Amino acid sequence: MVCPWWLGYFLIGPWRRWKQDPVRILAPHVRSGMTVLEPGPGMGFFTLELLSAVGVTGKVVAVDVQSRMLDRLRQRASRRGLETRLDARLVGGADLGVDDLEGAVDFVLAFAVVHELEAPKAFFEQVARAMKPGATMLLSEPKGHVRRDAFDKELELAASAGLDVQSKPDIARSLSVVLQRTR
Ligand SMILES: C[S@@+](CC[C@H](N)C(=O)[O-])C[C@H]1O[C@@H](n2cnc3c(N)ncnc32)[C@H](O)[C@@H]1O
């Protein structure tokens, strides 16, 4: 089930930084000049940090199924002067709308989104195609919503798309892995 748009305001609340500091979480993965794909950004709790980290030569492609999420994300990016690095796309569900990115993405952030998808297999296949060989994805799911066995099923789908577990970062209230495109 897709998270309701009004919950987006809750997810960007400052309280969340105490447990899930976006700077600390993203620092190992994002560098200046990178192309980053963020499926399901919501109103951009992580996106603003991604936009800062990729610098003037990088970009963030953020795809979501809810226009209210993207409208607020664009507004927040624009207030910080970061909108030129943001490519925010409204998509229609199973199609992520990233065919044009084939082999171009350095890093993917999929935070608290895969459990909402109707077609997770197609998701991993499309994302893997968009990634450069060797590129990484941080996949993180909320412990409260996603059980370990369901998370393991997500990892199986990822593996069949060529995305293998590289490491298991410790992120509060989450089940998290870094996946790497290995083929
Ligand atoms: C729980 S929110 C997480 C938002 C953000 N990643 C965070 O951690 O704050 C999940 C987001 O995924 C989006 N979403 C759900 N299904 C999607 C799909 N098929 N494609 C892209 N985004 C989707 C929702 O609209 C929502 O913005």
The ligand as an SDF file (V2000), in Angstrom:
LIG
                    3D

 27 29  0  0  0  0  0  0  0  0999 V2000
    7.1810    5.6370    3.1300 C   0  0  0  0  0  0  0  0  0  0  0  0
    7.4950    6.8350    1.8710 S   0  0  0  0  0  0  0  0  0  0  0  0
    9.2720    7.0140    2.0490 C   0  0  0  0  0  0  0  0  0  0  0  0
    9.7530    8.3530    1.5740 C   0  0  0  0  0  0  0  0  0  0  0  0
   11.2670    8.5590    1.6840 C   0  0  0  0  0  0  0  0  0  0  0  0
   12.0090    7.5540    0.9340 N   0  0  0  0  0  0  0  0  0  0  0  0
   11.7090    8.5650    3.1230 C   0  0  0  0  0  0  0  0  0  0  0  0
   12.3810    7.6220    3.5700 O   0  0  0  0  0  0  0  0  0  0  0  0
   11.3620    9.5480    3.7940 O   0  0  0  0  0  0  0  0  0  0  0  0
    7.3560    5.8900    0.3590 C   0  0  0  0  0  0  0  0  0  0  0  0
    7.3480    6.7470   -0.9090 C   0  0  0  0  0  0  0  0  0  0  0  0
    7.3780    5.8560   -2.0390 O   0  0  0  0  0  0  0  0  0  0  0  0
    6.4530    6.3270   -3.0100 C   0  0  0  0  0  0  0  0  0  0  0  0
    6.0600    5.2070   -3.8860 N   0  0  0  0  0  0  0  0  0  0  0  0
    5.1690    4.2120   -3.6310 C   0  0  0  0  0  0  0  0  0  0  0  0
    5.0430    3.4030   -4.7060 N   0  0  0  0  0  0  0  0  0  0  0  0
    5.9120    3.8760   -5.6530 C   0  0  0  0  0  0  0  0  0  0  0  0
    6.2480    3.4650   -6.9870 C   0  0  0  0  0  0  0  0  0  0  0  0
    5.6810    2.4040   -7.5640 N   0  0  0  0  0  0  0  0  0  0  0  0
    7.1690    4.1870   -7.6690 N   0  0  0  0  0  0  0  0  0  0  0  0
    7.7620    5.2650   -7.0930 C   0  0  0  0  0  0  0  0  0  0  0  0
    7.4660    5.7190   -5.8400 N   0  0  0  0  0  0  0  0  0  0  0  0
    6.5550    5.0210   -5.1320 C   0  0  0  0  0  0  0  0  0  0  0  0
    5.3290    6.9070   -2.1690 C   0  0  0  0  0  0  0  0  0  0  0  0
    4.5160    7.7910   -2.9100 O   0  0  0  0  0  0  0  0  0  0  0  0
    6.1260    7.6140   -1.0720 C   0  0  0  0  0  0  0  0  0  0  0  0
    6.5040    8.9010   -1.4560 O   0  0  0  0  0  0  0  0  0  0  0  0
  1  2  1  0
  2  3  1  0
  2 10  1  0
  3  4  1  0
  4  5  1  0
  5  6  1  0
  5  7  1  0
  7  8  2  0
  7  9  1  0
 10 11  1  0
 11 12  1  0
 11 26  1  0
 12 13  1  0
 13 14  1  0
 13 24  1  0
 14 15  1  0
 14 23  1  0
 15 16  2  0
 16 17  1  0
 17 18  1  0
 17 23  2  0
 18 19  1  0
 18 20  2  0
 20 21  1  0
 21 22  2  0
 22 23  1  0
 24 25  1  0
 24 26  1  0
 26 27  1  0
M  CHG  2   2   1   9  -1
M  END
$$$$
